[in-house]
């Protein structure tokens, strides 16, 4: 596959140090994509997991070395820490191996639009009453029905009242949709307060490009399950890239409504 070149790439929520991280997928993606600027939009390293138990296989080193090599060759790399790599928030303006650290940034696209770039975890305070983000597809709902049958039988034997697991599961889907919508709304409002035309963030592991009340909302997704990145072309337009497998010879263009809604790693770890 030929290398694709972009004006800017945005990557977030890799969670290096977590066993869920698809570091090999990201490494393959970085081998086939170049950019003048790369924004690392938080949770690249999973400091929370590493504090509990050290897990750092060779492919994590390979990703770090690949990024450092790109920086040495002239790619501007901006690292905006998230909640899982918040230890880097103590070093705004510092450079590590050519990678600069910033709390947030304003990115100007080729067509003159301004985008607020930030991880987004600070807005969990606004949506703290939302339920855990969950993804329940058809297979999960079928499983919920089976679990419901088993639970009902057990509860009958214990003379306990009926309780529907499947109804509870459907409620969680409703809360998941509400959580995403509320998160997007408050982040878009922050972009307006910053006099930006749009916002580019991560954190909730839900890749999307859409317009919200005159603000372009872009979420980079993650490299735990969906393996997505946002690319800015030379004309300022954006593309959502899904890297399905390290054996792929072409990137997959995924309909945005089909992008799964996995549980954020930060919430799993709580």
N, C-alpha and C positions, 0 to 999 in steps of 0.2 A: 504494500500500500504506500502511495506517495504521501509525503509529509504535507499537512495542511497548515497554512500560515494565516494568523489573524492579527488584528490590531491589539486586542485585549482578550485574555482568558480569565474567568472567574471560577474558582474551585473552593469548596468548603466541606466541612464535616467528614473528613477522612478518618479521624479517630485512630491514628497510628498508635500502637500500644494496646489496642483492643483486638481480641481474636476475631471480631466481626469485620474488621477493616479489610477491604479488598485492595490491599497495597499493590498486588501484582497487576490488577486491572488498571490502576492509576499509573503505574510505571509504564505499562504498554501504551496508555493514552498519551503520556508525556513524550514518549518516543516518536509518536506520529503527529504531534501538534506543536507548533511554535507560535510565539506571540511577541510583540514588542514589550508588552507589559502583562504580568500575571498577578492577579489579586488572590491571595489566600485568605478566604473570608471566614476564618475562625474554625476552631475545633479540628485543626490539622493534626495535632498531637493530643492524645487523650490522657492528660495528666491525672485525672481522677482514677482511671483504671491502673495506671502505672504506680500510683501511690499504694494501692491495695495489693497488687502483685505485679512483679516485673515481667513483661512480655514484650520482647523486641526482636523479632526474627530478622533475617537478612533482608527481606524485601522492604522492611521499614527503612533500613539503612540505605537501600538502593534508591528509594523515593527521595530521601533527603539529599543524597549525593547527586541525583539527577537535577534537582532544583538548584543546588549550589553550582553545578556545572553550567546550567542555563544562565545563572546570574553572572558567572565569570565570563561568559561569551557575550554579555551585553544586554540580556533581558532584564528589564526592571521588574523586581519582585517585591510586592508590598504585602506584609503579613499583618492582618487585622485580627487580633486574638479573640477567641470566644470564651465561653464559660469553662470549657474543659482544658483550655490552655491559657487560663487567665493569669498564670505566673508571668507571661510576657507583657501583661498590661503595665507592669512596673518599669518598662523600658521604652516608652514612646520616643520616637525620633532616633533610636539606636539602630545600628546596622550590624548584622551578624552574617559574615561571609558574603556580603553584598546584598543581603535581604534586609529591607527596612521595615521597622515595626511602627504601626500607627493605630491609634484608638479607633478612628474612622477616617474616611476620606471622601472627597468630592472628585468624582471622575467625570471629565468632559469628553464626550464622544466625538467622533469625526464630524458629525453634523451639528456640533455646537450645543447639544443637550447636556445638562448637568445631572449626575446621578449620585445620590448619597450611598456610600458603600459602608456597611456595618454588619456585624454578625447577627444581632437581633435578640440576644438573650435578655437584654435589659427590659424588653417589653413583656417578659413573662410576669413581671409585677402587675402589669395592667390586666393580663388574662389569667391571673393565678387561680381564679375560681373555676376555670375550665377543667373538664375531666381529662384524663390521659388520652393523648392522641393515639388512635388505633386504626389498623387497616383490617377490614373484614370483607373479603370477597365472597364469591359463591361457595367456594370450598370451605371457608371458615364458617359460613352460616350453616352449611350441612353438618359440619362437625359440632356446632353449637346445638343443633337439634338432637344429635346422638347423645351428647352430654346431658341434655335436658331430660331425655328418657331415662338414662341411668340415675341421675340425681333424683328424679321424681320417685323412682322405685325405692331408693335408699331412704328418702324422707318419709315415704309411706311406712316402711318397716320401723322407723324410729318414731312414728306417730307425730311427725312434724308437718306443718301446713305446707301446701303446694307453693313452690317458688319457681318461676320460669327463668332458667338460665338464658334461653334464646331471646326472651324479651329484654333481659338485662343487656345482652350483647348488642341487640339492635339499638338500645339507648346509647351505648358507648359510641356507635357509629355516628349517631346524631350529635353527640358531644364533640366527636372528632371534627366533624364538618363545622360546627360552631367555633371550635378552637382555631381552626385554620382561618375562617372568615374574620374572626376578631383580631387575630395576629396580623393578618394582612392589612386590616383597616387602620390599626394603630401605627404600624410601620409606615404606611402611606401618609398618614397625618404628620409623622415626624419629617418625612421628605418635604412636605409642604412648608413646615416650620423652618426648614433649612433652605427654602427658596430653590429647591431642586425640582427637576422635571420628573424624576423617578427615583427609585430606591433599588439597590441590589443587596440581598442579604442571604443568610442561610438559616441555621439553627433548627428549623422544624422538619428538615429532611423531605420537603415537598416541593419538587422542581416545577416552576411555572413561569410563564411570561404573560401578563395580562394588564389591562388598564382598569384602574380603580378611581373613579371620580376625577378624571383628568391627570392622574399620576400613573406612570408606568411602574408596575410592581414586578420585580424579577427575583425569583428564589433559585439558588444554584443547586439545590437538592443535596445529594450526599454520595459518599463512596463506601457505604456500608451495605446498602441493598440496591438502590436505583442506579448508581454509577453515572452521575450526570455532571455536566459542566455548562457554563454559559460562555458563548464566544461573541465578541464584537467584530464585525467585518470592517473592511476599510472604508465603507460608506456610512458607518455608524449604526447599521442594523444589527439586531441580535439573533442568535441561533441557540436553541437548546439542544445539546448533544448528549445522547445516551450511548455509553460504551458498554455494550452487552457482554462481551467476552473477549478475553485476550487473544482468541483465535479469529475474531472478526477482521475482515479485510475492508469493510466499509462501516462508518458510523451509522447507527440506527436513528431514524427520525421517528420519535414516539409521539403519538397524539397526546397532548397535554392532559386530557381528561383520563388517560389510561395510566398515568404515572402513579404508582402505589403510594399509600400514605403510611409508611412504617413508623413505629414508635420511636421518637427521638432517643438516642442513646443516653442523653442526660437524664431523661425521665426514667428510663429503664434502671439506671444506676441508683436512683434516689431511694 
